[in-house]
Amino acid sequence: MRGIPAQLGATGKPGCGKPAGRPRRLALRASLAVTATAALALALAGPATAAEHHGHVTTLAVPSSPVGPIVSGYRASLCVADPGDSAVNDTPITLATCDGSPGQDWTVTSSGTLQVNGKCLDIYRDEKTNNSPVELWTCTGGANQQWRLSAVGALVNPVSGRCLDDPRFGVTPGTQLDIFDCNNGANQQWGLP
């Protein structure tokens, strides 16, 4: 197959940036190149939609970040909470009865942070050891504010390798969450919005 010309989006249609009358074969190759490029862009960006005009990708619309409660995998009636909807640094992140309050309205961001009230779920003082508490803190993008969802539904901090943990399968609202070695326990599984 010959190389694709520099003007990849050409279809040979008037108004698409190239004069009409180009061979259809060239237009097909160019169109396939645009489609492949668009598909790669969509795959890297995650869920998104693309608008097309005569075979050209003109807009890439990325949906907003999911917002809602983070529900315990151990007790569906318990949610991760900013108690009292405080938005104050150093606020312990706890379990609370799921009630739809703003302090339970978490945003899952594409950067890997979990946010409520404009603050991030943060591992206290960037600790990496078992039983390190989690708290609310100003978002810095630091490694102690990064979380990845595992295949079993655990929220893993990639730097420490530990999971967000409901200590000792706590069922009492007000129990402060921490990080602990990932063990696939139900107390480390979370339902994200």
N, C-alpha and C positions, 0 to 999 in steps of 0.2 A: 504494500500500500504506500502511495506517495505521501509526503508530508502534508499536514493541514496548513492552509495559508494563514497568514497573520490575522486576517479579519475573520475570526472564528464564528461570529454570529450571523453571517450572511446567509440569506435564503434565496437571494435573487429576486425578491419581491420589492416593488417600488416602496419607498418610505422606510426601508430597513437599513439604510446606510450604504447600500451597494446598488449600482445600476442594474436594471432588469436585463435579462438576456444571458446571465451566467449559466453555464451548464448545470443541469439538475443534479448530476453526480457530485459536483463540487458543493452544491447547496446541501445535499444530503450529508456529506462528510462533515461539513461545518456544523450542521444542525446536531449531528450525533456528538460532536465534540462539545458543544454547548450543553447538551443533555448530560453527558458524562461529567463535565465540570460541575454542573448544578447538583447532580446526585452526590458527588464527593463533598461539596460544600454543605449540603443538607446532612450528610452522614456525620461530618465533623461537628456541626453546630447542634446536633440533637434534633428533637422534634421541631419542625418549622414548616412554613408553607412558602411557596414561590409563586409569583405572578409572572406570566409570560405575555409577550407581545410579538407576534410573528416569529416565535421560536426563540426569542431572546429572553433570558432571565433578567427582569428589570427590578424586582424588589424581593427582598428576603425578609419575611416577617417572623420574628421569634416570639412565641407565646410568652405571657407573663409568668413569673415564678409561682409555683403552687403555694397557697396559703391555707392554713387550717390547723387543727390540733395534731399533735404527735401522740398517738395512743399506745399505751402499754400492750405488749404482746402477752403479758401474764394476766392482766386484769383489764378488760376492754372498757371498764368504767373509770380507769385512771389515765390521766394525761400529764405530759410534761408541762410545767407551768412556771411563769414568772409570778410568784405569789403577790397578791395585791396589785398586780399590773403596775409595778413600781418604776421600771425603766431606770433603775439606779445601779451604777457599777457596784460590784461585789454582792449583788443579791443572789442568794443561793437558789439554784434551779431545783425544783422539787416535784414530787408527785402531787396531784390534786384530783379531786373528783371532776370528771369531764363535765363542764357546764357551759361551754361556748363563750366564756369570757375573753376579753381582749388579751389577757395575760397568757392565754392558751392558743393564740392565733399566730402560729409560727410561719415564717416564710422560708422555703427551701430555695436557696439561690444557686445559680449556675456556677458560682465561684466555690461552692462547697461549704458555705456557711449556713447556719440555721439562725434566723433572726426573729426577735419579737420586740416590739416597741422600738425599733431602730437600733437595738443592741444585739450582740452575738452570744450564742452558747459557747462558753469559754472554759478551758481547763485551767483551774486556779494556778497562777504563777508559772504556767507552762510546764507543770509537773508531768512526768511520764510514768509514774509508779502506780501500782494498784491502790485503790481507795482515794485517789486524788479527787477532790470535789469539783463539780462543775458549777459555774456561776454565770451571771450576766455581766458583760463587759462591752465597752465601746469597740466596735468592729475595727480591727487593724489588718485583717487578712493574714494574721500570724498562723503558724502551724498548729497552735493550740486551739484554733477556732475552725479547723478544717474537719469535715466529716464526710464519710463515704458510706453508702448503704451497701451491705454485703448481700450475698445471694440468699441468706437465711433471714434477712430483715434486721440485722444488727447495724448500729451506727458506729463505724470504726474511725478512730482518729489515726490517720496514716502515719504520723511521725512516731507516736507512742506504740502503735499497733494494738492499742487497747480499745475496748468497747464501752459505750455509754451503758451504765449498769444501774439497775434498781437494787440497791444493797440488800442482801439476804431476802430477796423476794418480798420486799416491804409492801404492805397493802395499806399502810396508814398514810392518809394525806398529810403532806408536810415533810415526808421523808426526802432528805437531800440526795440527789443523784450523784454518782461519781463515775470514774472509769475503772475497769478491771480487765484482767486477761479475758480475751474472747473465748467463750466456752459453749456457744450455741444454746445457752439456756433461754427459757422464755422470758426471764427477767432482763435479757439483753436484746430482745426483739421489739421493734417499734413500727407502728403503722404511720407512715408519713402522709401529709395531705396530698 
